[in-house]
Amino acid sequence: MMDEVIATKDKGAEGIRYASLKKTRARAEEILEAAAEVFTVKGFDATSMNDIAKAVDLTKAGLYHYIRGKQDLLHAIMDFAMDAIEMQVLEPARQIADPTERLEMTLYKHIHLFENYGTHVTILIDEMTALTPAHREHIIQRKRAYLDFVRNTLCELKAAGRMRDLDVTITSLNILSTIVGMARWYNTDGKMPLDHVSEQTIRWILRGVLKDE
């Protein structure tokens, strides 16, 4: 998705063509980060392209060199957040065979996304209704894949006799609602260290899900 964010004028054809981000990825990520912060503070509907351009020290025309419009930018932010979940959470968790350890790793890695991707994750839960139908369906499909991963892990725990007598789907939804919803209240600049929040949250979830040994 990041390779589809930047748009440049093609001198040989009318309209817009997409350019590779290999040389400009860092700048594109700066734009996504700044836009996510503006959307978080002002809300998507109240944010203008001028607001975003000002936040990244570009003219409005200069901003359109990188993006096609506000809705495409919103989708790019959400897709970027899902990319972070895929790379930072799911990829390492998939390497763990034991389902208990895999669940714990998933929780830990997701919570620690807030160190670098807090605003992106906040947008992921706050602005879904602002997406176009096609963009919304794309993000929903990626969220479902995350849910399926957690649910499959719980199915393994249940099959191994380690999980309490709980509905797997409901429990999966509650787990994701908890860790994704932290974006609404956790402040990386606040008084609660992330390691402490992570330890407390993981312990609470595992105690509710796993049988006593």
C-alpha positions in Angstrom: 0.0 0.0 0.0 2.8 2.4 0.8 3.9 2.1 -2.9 0.5 3.4 -3.9 0.5 6.5 -1.8 2.8 8.7 -3.8 1.3 10.1 -7.0 3.3 12.0 -9.6 2.4 13.7 -12.9 3.3 11.6 -15.9 4.5 13.9 -18.6 3.8 11.3 -21.2 0.2 10.8 -20.3 -2.8 12.7 -18.9 -3.8 12.2 -15.3 -1.9 10.5 -12.5 0.5 7.6 -12.3 1.8 5.9 -9.1 5.6 6.1 -8.4 7.8 3.8 -6.4 8.5 4.9 -2.9 12.0 3.4 -2.8 13.6 6.9 -2.8 10.9 8.7 -0.9 9.5 6.2 1.6 10.8 8.2 4.6 9.0 11.3 3.4 5.8 9.4 2.7 5.9 7.9 6.2 6.4 11.4 7.7 3.2 12.5 5.8 1.3 9.5 7.1 2.4 10.1 10.7 1.6 13.8 10.5 -1.8 13.3 8.9 -2.6 10.6 11.5 -1.8 13.1 14.3 -4.0 15.8 12.7 -6.9 13.4 12.1 -6.6 12.2 15.8 -6.8 15.8 17.1 -9.3 17.4 14.7 -11.1 14.3 13.3 -11.2 13.3 9.7 -14.2 15.4 8.6 -12.8 18.6 10.2 -9.3 18.2 8.7 -8.5 19.9 5.4 -5.8 19.2 3.0 -4.3 22.6 3.9 -4.1 21.4 7.6 -2.1 18.3 6.5 0.1 20.3 4.1 0.9 22.8 6.9 1.8 19.9 9.3 4.4 18.5 6.9 5.7 21.9 5.7 4.4 21.6 2.1 2.1 23.6 -0.1 -1.2 22.0 -0.9 0.0 21.5 -4.5 3.2 19.9 -3.1 1.1 17.5 -0.9 -0.8 16.3 -4.0 2.6 15.2 -5.4 2.4 12.5 -2.7 -1.3 11.7 -2.4 -4.4 11.8 -4.5 -6.8 13.0 -1.8 -7.9 12.9 1.8 -9.7 9.6 1.7 -6.9 7.9 -0.1 -4.6 9.2 2.6 -6.9 7.9 5.4 -6.9 4.5 3.7 -3.1 4.6 3.4 -2.7 5.4 7.2 -5.0 2.4 8.1 -3.2 0.1 5.6 0.1 1.2 7.1 -1.2 0.4 10.6 -2.2 -3.1 9.4 1.2 -3.5 7.8 2.8 -2.7 11.1 0.5 -5.3 12.8 1.5 -7.9 10.2 5.2 -7.3 10.4 5.6 -6.4 14.1 3.0 -8.7 15.6 1.8 -11.5 13.4 5.1 -12.5 11.7 7.0 -13.1 15.0 4.0 -14.7 16.6 3.6 -17.2 13.8 7.1 -18.5 14.6 6.0 -19.7 18.0 4.6 -23.3 18.1 3.2 -23.2 21.6 -0.3 -21.5 21.6 0.1 -20.1 25.1 3.4 -18.5 24.3 2.0 -17.4 20.9 -1.0 -15.6 22.5 1.3 -13.9 25.0 3.7 -12.8 22.3 0.8 -11.5 20.2 -0.5 -9.4 23.1 3.0 -8.1 24.0 3.9 -7.1 20.4 0.6 -5.4 19.8 0.7 -3.4 23.0 4.2 -2.3 22.2 3.1 -1.0 18.8 2.1 2.1 20.7 5.7 3.1 21.0 5.9 3.9 17.3 2.5 3.5 15.7 0.1 4.8 18.4 -1.6 7.4 16.2 -2.0 5.0 13.2 -3.7 2.5 15.4 -6.0 5.1 16.9 -7.1 6.1 13.4 -7.6 2.4 12.6 -10.5 2.3 15.2 -11.8 5.8 15.1 -12.3 6.6 11.4 -13.6 3.4 9.7 -16.9 5.0 8.7 -15.0 7.8 6.8 -13.5 5.2 4.4 -15.0 4.6 0.9 -16.9 1.3 0.7 -14.0 -0.3 -1.2 -11.4 0.9 1.2 -13.5 -0.1 4.2 -13.9 -3.6 2.9 -10.2 -3.9 2.3 -9.4 -2.9 5.9 -12.2 -5.1 7.3 -10.7 -8.1 5.5 -7.3 -7.4 7.0 -8.8 -7.1 10.5 -10.6 -10.4 10.0 -7.3 -12.0 9.2 -6.0 -10.8 12.5 -9.1 -12.0 14.3 -8.8 -15.4 12.6 -5.2 -15.7 13.8 -6.2 -15.0 17.4 -9.2 -17.3 17.2 -7.1 -20.2 15.7 -4.6 -19.8 18.6 -7.5 -20.0 21.1 -8.8 -23.1 19.3 -5.4 -24.8 19.8 -5.6 -23.8 23.5 -9.1 -25.3 23.8 -8.1 -28.5 22.0 -5.1 -28.8 24.4 -7.4 -28.4 27.4 -5.8 -25.2 28.5 -8.6 -22.7 27.9 -11.5 -22.0 30.2 -15.0 -22.8 29.1 -15.4 -19.8 26.9 -16.7 -19.2 23.4 -13.6 -18.9 21.2 -15.1 -16.3 18.8 -16.4 -14.1 21.6 -13.2 -14.4 23.5 -11.1 -13.5 20.4 -13.3 -10.4 19.8 -12.9 -9.3 23.5 -9.1 -9.8 23.4 -8.8 -7.6 20.3 -11.2 -5.0 21.6 -9.1 -4.7 24.7 -5.7 -4.3 23.0 -6.8 -2.3 20.0 -9.0 -0.1 22.2 -6.0 0.8 24.3 -5.3 3.4 21.6 -8.2 5.4 22.9 -6.7 5.9 26.4 -3.0 5.1 26.5 -0.7 8.1 26.4 2.9 7.4 25.6 3.8 10.7 27.3 1.8 9.9 30.4 2.8 8.6 33.8 2.2 4.9 33.1 5.2 3.1 31.6 4.3 1.0 28.6 6.0 -2.1 30.1 3.9 -1.8 33.2 0.7 -1.4 31.2 1.7 -4.3 29.0 2.5 -6.6 31.9 -0.8 -5.8 33.7 -2.9 -6.1 30.6 -1.4 -9.4 29.5 -1.7 -10.9 33.0 -5.4 -9.9 33.2 -6.2 -11.4 29.7 -4.3 -14.6 30.3 -5.9 -15.1 33.7 -9.3 -14.8 32.2 -8.6 -17.1 29.3 -6.4 -19.9 30.6 -7.3 -22.5 33.1 -5.5 -22.5 36.4 -2.5 -24.8 36.4 
